[in-house]
Amino acid sequence: MILEAFSHELQAKYGKGEPSEKILHQWLLTIMQMSRPKTQVERVLHQEVMMVHMKGQVIFQGRSESGHGLLRSLYNYCKSYDHWQFSRWLHEIKASDFSVSI
């Protein structure tokens, strides 16, 4: 449920040049700054994840072991999405794209 919600966000914003981890950070920041979570996803994130301000930066930590697992899963999803996008790009290029004239 949460990965699905994040996947929609990632698909909508990925092609604009931002890394997937930054999209995840912005998505979590937007949800965690809500005073009244509306959806089930937002309520679960508010219950399982907390924002911590350290040295002028915002980081996210799990409130419990399940919160840690949730954040780990979201991060791993970002990495797998990056790898999938790279493999798609790699399969679409041809050897002639790398030809170098000397």
C-alpha positions in Angstrom: 0.0 0.0 0.0 2.7 2.5 0.9 5.1 1.3 -1.8 2.3 1.6 -4.3 1.6 5.2 -3.2 5.3 6.1 -3.4 5.6 4.4 -6.8 3.0 6.7 -8.2 4.9 9.7 -6.9 8.2 8.3 -8.3 6.8 7.6 -11.7 5.3 11.1 -11.9 8.5 12.9 -10.9 11.4 10.6 -11.9 12.0 11.9 -15.5 12.6 15.5 -14.3 16.3 14.9 -13.4 15.9 14.4 -9.6 17.4 11.3 -8.1 14.9 8.8 -6.6 16.2 9.3 -3.0 15.5 13.1 -3.3 12.0 12.3 -4.5 11.5 10.0 -1.6 12.8 12.6 0.8 10.4 15.3 -0.6 7.5 12.9 -0.5 8.1 11.9 3.1 8.6 15.6 4.1 5.3 16.6 2.5 3.4 13.9 4.3 5.1 14.3 7.6 4.5 18.1 7.6 0.7 17.5 7.3 -1.1 18.3 10.6 -4.0 16.0 9.8 -3.2 12.9 7.7 -6.1 12.0 5.5 -5.3 8.7 3.9 -4.4 5.4 5.4 -0.9 5.7 3.9 -0.4 9.1 5.6 -1.6 7.8 8.9 0.7 4.8 8.8 3.7 7.0 7.9 2.9 9.4 10.8 2.7 6.5 13.2 5.8 4.6 12.0 8.2 7.4 10.9 9.5 10.5 12.6 11.4 13.6 11.4 14.6 14.5 13.1 16.3 17.9 12.5 20.1 17.5 12.7 22.6 20.2 11.7 20.2 22.0 9.5 18.9 18.9 7.7 15.8 16.8 8.1 16.3 13.0 8.3 13.7 10.3 8.8 13.9 7.6 11.4 11.6 4.7 12.2 9.8 4.9 15.5 9.9 1.1 15.9 11.4 -1.9 14.2 8.5 -1.8 11.7 9.2 1.8 10.9 12.9 1.0 10.3 11.8 -1.8 8.0 9.4 0.5 6.2 12.1 3.1 5.5 14.5 0.4 4.4 11.9 -0.9 2.0 11.3 2.6 0.5 15.0 3.2 0.1 15.5 -0.2 -1.5 12.6 0.5 -3.8 14.3 3.7 -4.9 17.5 1.8 -5.7 15.7 -0.9 -7.6 13.8 1.7 -9.6 17.1 3.4 -10.5 18.6 0.0 -11.7 15.5 -0.7 -13.7 15.6 2.7 -15.4 19.3 2.2 -16.2 18.7 -1.3 -17.6 15.9 0.1 -19.8 18.3 2.8 -21.1 21.0 0.3 -21.7 18.8 -2.0 -23.8 17.6 0.8 -25.9 21.0 2.0 -27.0 23.0 0.6 -30.0 26.7 0.0 -30.4 26.8 2.8 -32.9 25.8 5.3 -30.2 29.3 4.8 -28.8 31.3 5.1 -32.0 34.2 7.5 -31.7 35.8 9.1 -34.7 39.6 9.4 -34.5 
